[in-house]
Amino acid sequence: VLFIPGSILTLGSGFVFSVVFGLGWGVFLATVAVFVGAGLGAVVAFLLGRYLLQEQVEKLAKKYPVFEAIDKGKYFDVAYIFIDSIR
C-alpha cells in the first residue's frame, strides 16, 4: 500500500527489536510483529478493495479482459489465467 519494500521493514524491525530486547527475545518479538503486521495489512487491503474501492476495481476489471474473466469466474485454474494472459 505504501510502496515500501517489505524486506527493508522486516530487517529494520529485527534490528530495532534485537537492540532493545536482546538477540533472543528481539528476534522473536520482531517475527511476531512482522507476521501480525503482514496479516493486518492483507486484511486492510482486501477490505479497501472489496468495499471502499469497489467501483475502481470494477472499472479495472472491464478495462482488461483477463480481470473480467477472473471476475466472472471463467477461469478456475491459475495456469489457464497465466497462459491466457501471455498470448
C-alpha positions, 0 to 999 in steps of 0.5 A, a space after each residue: 500500500 505504501 510502496 515500501 519494500 517489505 524486506 527493508 521493514 522486516 530487517 529494520 524491525 529485527 534490528 530495532 527489536 534485537 537492540 532493545 530486547 536482546 538477540 533472543 527475545 528481539 528476534 522473536 518479538 520482531 517475527 511476531 510483529 512482522 507476521 501480525 503486521 503482514 496479516 493486518 495489512 492483507 486484511 486492510 487491503 482486501 477490505 479497501 478493495 472489496 468495499 471502499 474501492 469497489 467501483 475502481 476495481 470494477 472499472 479495472 476489471 472491464 478495462 482488461 479482459 483477463 480481470 473480467 474473466 477472473 471476475 466472472 469466474 471463467 477461469 478456475 485454474 491459475 495456469 489457464 489465467 497465466 497462459 491466457 494472459 501471455 498470448 
